[in-house]
Amino acid sequence: MYATNYHRASSLSEAEQMLAAAEEGKLLSGGQTLIPTMKQRLAAPTDIVDLRHVAELKGISVSGGVVKIGAGTTHAEVAGSADVKNACPALAGLASHIGDPHVRHMGTIGGSIANNDPAADYPSAMLALNATIHTNKREIAADDFFVGMFETALGDDEIVTAVSFEAPDSAAYQKFPNPASRYAMAGVFVAKKGGTVRVGVTGAGSDGAYRASDMEQALSGSFSPDALEGVSVDPGGMLSDIHGTAEYRAHLVKVMAKRAVAAA
Amino acid sequence: MGVVEGIGARVARKEDRRFITGKGRYTDDMNVVGMKHAIFVRSPHAHARIKGIDKSEALNVPGVIDVLDGDQLAADGIGNLICGWMIHSRDGSPMKMGDWRPLAGDTVRYVGEAVVIVVADTKAIAREAAEKVVIDYEELDAVTDLVTAVEPGAPQIHPVADNNLVFDWTIGDEMAVEEAISDAAHIVELEVSNNRLIPNAMEPRATLGHYDAGEDHYTCWTTSQNPHVARLVMSAFYNVAPENKLRVIAPDVGGGFGSKIFIYPEEIVCLWASKRTGVPVKWVADRTESFMTDAHGRDHLSTIKIALDANKKITAFKIDTLANLGAYMSLFSSSVPTYLYATLLSGQYDVPNIFANVRTVYTNTTPVDAYRGAGRPEASYLIERAMETAARQLDMDPAELRRINFVKTFPHETPVIMTYDAGDFEASLDVAMEAADYAGFPARKAEAKARGKLRGIGFNCYIEACGIAPSKAVGSLGAGVGLWESAEVRVNAVGTIEVLTGSHSHGQGHETTFAQLVAERLGVGLDSISIVHGDTDKVQMGMGTYGSRSGAVGMSAIAGALDKVEAKAKKVAAHLLEADESDIVIENGEVKVAGTDKKLAWHEVSLACYTAHNLPDGMEPGLKETSFYDPSNFTFPAGCYICEVEVDPDTGTTQIIQFVAADDFGNIINPMIVEGQVHGGVAQGIGQAMLEGCAYDPESGQLLTASYMDYAMPRAHDLPSFNVLTTTTPCPSNPLGIKGCGEAGAIGSPGALINAITDAIGNNDLSMPATPQNVWAALNAK
């Protein structure tokens, strides 16, 4: 790791000031991506601003059917939250299978979506749940937030503060893990709210998490695994690496989608 | 006999207390006053010419002691790394050993090759300075794949090796095999690759080199499986220091699996750098360095042809193998795909004719050498996949085809120069089949099918060779060393015992099992026995631990020393008790006159040896004996592994339903430790079969699997609860009847697993690792 300056923020406004003052600052939430990247000397921020002690970023609330999760909430907290389990058990289940216990007790939902790793679990859920991403500046619809692989709509001085979504009628997440890293090689989050079905896919698309609109259409007509039989997933838009070819990932997306619908 | 903690007892491992409480002492725990830290600057290219090295900026970093390169090393007379086993090609020419300098000369040949060492006050400073070393590379075309490497026009890696061919070696009678093939009623052919593996010992390699100018003496702490061999090689070939001025200490070592047998550039360079800089120099690999520079394993591509007569009796095996040695010939690399591989190609079968041709090739990859099993996994996987293929082709039960071809009488001489001394292959097959409820498999398959799953079952009846090895025999085959072992048993005046052994423990539990042997023989408690190993200043010359040799060879040496200790103790006791020496027995810690109540406690005899007040005339005082044991033959562990799997056709995911291992290891010292070795070995074999696949980018030669993000190691949830069983035919070739158990699990399991998966999916064209993607592709390629 290269030398860096560490700043601990105790409030959102303090974090904003620290970030603004930094030459090349980085926000540290759970640090589960940033710290390993820095240790490998692949990232060298001049300053890191630690958000872990900012109270405004903590907590989970459910009110009027709307679930709101603070950006600094760990995966373990989401997985263990009675409120989340009640309102959207699929999301709690997703959080309970991210990484390993260490990752789940350090990593946060805000950090995960701001990083937008193409194999991270949360982005697919945010898309499928039609979530709103709250920042210190504005509110961004998930559809507009995830721009591409490791890219989001966040500005340089923007900090994710929370995510919120209306609890779905039913939802499920199915992931097929990479045999080595256990990240999603194809993860599909399906959510149904009224007559609308949204499908978020992670781990597979070459531009990061995306919505599978043809699956959504098919499922809006009939919310059953069989409804997806006729839908084909184009390998053209898929990642391809030593663990999974584009063809295999395209196949897995469909299998995971059917399993998610069956589980929802 | 009758000793609670003797041979056969399930004694908890004595060493585990310190390991599980974090009190183990590993090389990185060693610190010397004035010690500094090293970082190696390594080649980022798979193949390049070094046009220049600019160290000036690095040397100017505050806290940097020195920055040293290969020219300085060569100027100081440090020699090239060598391969210690000479193999001749079939045309009589010697193997083509390319120059391997501890720090690169004008060419680098794999990603990760050491080019420069930076020594600094701290590791962080050394790392900063290492980034400031500017090396001007001219990139050259690289080749990583063993088939491409021997094609005409492939990039040339060493001037000495035309077309990258290291040797073209044969064993067996080619004419006889061709004749048997032309006369055969059935021919079965198969091409099989054996995937390249990265060892992944829990403790990364590390070394601390300390030159003491006052004494003109070197000390090397290192992560070694064989510190004496390290000293010998560094002294005799690398010109680091004469043996009497070089002490090598291998303290606690956290796993080796073969990868810590070899002498690596870093040990040599740190010793040299310590003298050159005047400070002790420590280097500890990070995990990426381990991936890039620990010798890799396997990487074979083979074809086999089986000839059978009308009665389904095998009449010949014909085998062609290409083996990838990587960029340089590592210490024992040449022996692995030859004498440790092709000599086992008869398997458990009575095969009258065998011919094998092995060609080894250089590629721009990490050097390849022995890895748990070393040649025998490659042999067993090839033979056992071919046997399963033959059974399917001939529409026979795979167990039955094996059974009618088993070797049934011993000793049995194979056409590939091995003499199997003992075994009962039908016994292990029967035990395994019963344990696996083979008869009930069709019903289980049907039940799985009703759930949309594909069940399969596969066998692997392995035989391997351990207890390496008779020195005269291996010497005649090209080995540069003898493969005996030594031991010294020191009985102290108060009767406690120190056993000094040339075997090295890096997870095997020697401190327990070796003590059990002494407890059995002398009847003293385990707490009174200490096992000393891993230090060339303490222990006389020994050959170290690999090839499951520490029981069969290392303990046999201890047994030899115990024989002498007992003989002297009996003489002394006979003198003191005024009895005839032939009437003296040692039992339960007492030295007795048989059939009388005359006896001495063990410590009374040892004390008498050291007070020397009343010893037989002419007897030297003391009670300490040494033995060098040279085995008369290899040992031949064998067994039957059966694996049952269920494949999810939607994803290609394989679940192991059951894994039965029935092994014949001969006599067993500690069943619990043996079971642990089988568990670990099978886990490693399952890792090879299902998960682990080292991958290089074919264009750039970059190692794609250089971290756990891309290199899949087996996790607990990948593995079933193993059903481990034993059958026993004592080994007649050593005094303890031991065969060895350290590698069997890794040797016998991959074939069982792949045979089961190919049975499930109905397609035999499946390569390791059988990842979900590969299984799905095979399932859909039908």
Chai-1 contact restraints between the chains, C-beta under 6 A:
chainA,res_idxA,chainB,res_idxB,connection_type,confidence,min_distance_angstrom,max_distance_angstrom,comment,restraint_id
A,P179,B,L691,contact,1.0,0.0,6.0,A-B,restraint_1
A,P179,B,A712,contact,1.0,0.0,6.0,A-B,restraint_2
A,P179,B,T771,contact,1.0,0.0,6.0,A-B,restraint_3
A,A180,B,D710,contact,1.0,0.0,6.0,A-B,restraint_4
A,A180,B,Y711,contact,1.0,0.0,6.0,A-B,restraint_5
A,A180,B,A712,contact,1.0,0.0,6.0,A-B,restraint_6
A,S181,B,M709,contact,1.0,0.0,6.0,A-B,restraint_7
A,I242,B,A695,contact,1.0,0.0,6.0,A-B,restraint_8
A,I242,B,L704,contact,1.0,0.0,6.0,A-B,restraint_9
A,G244,B,Q773,contact,1.0,0.0,6.0,A-B,restraint_10
A,Y248,B,Q773,contact,1.0,0.0,6.0,A-B,restraint_11
A,V255,B,D650,contact,1.0,0.0,6.0,A-B,restraint_12
A,V255,B,T651,contact,1.0,0.0,6.0,A-B,restraint_13
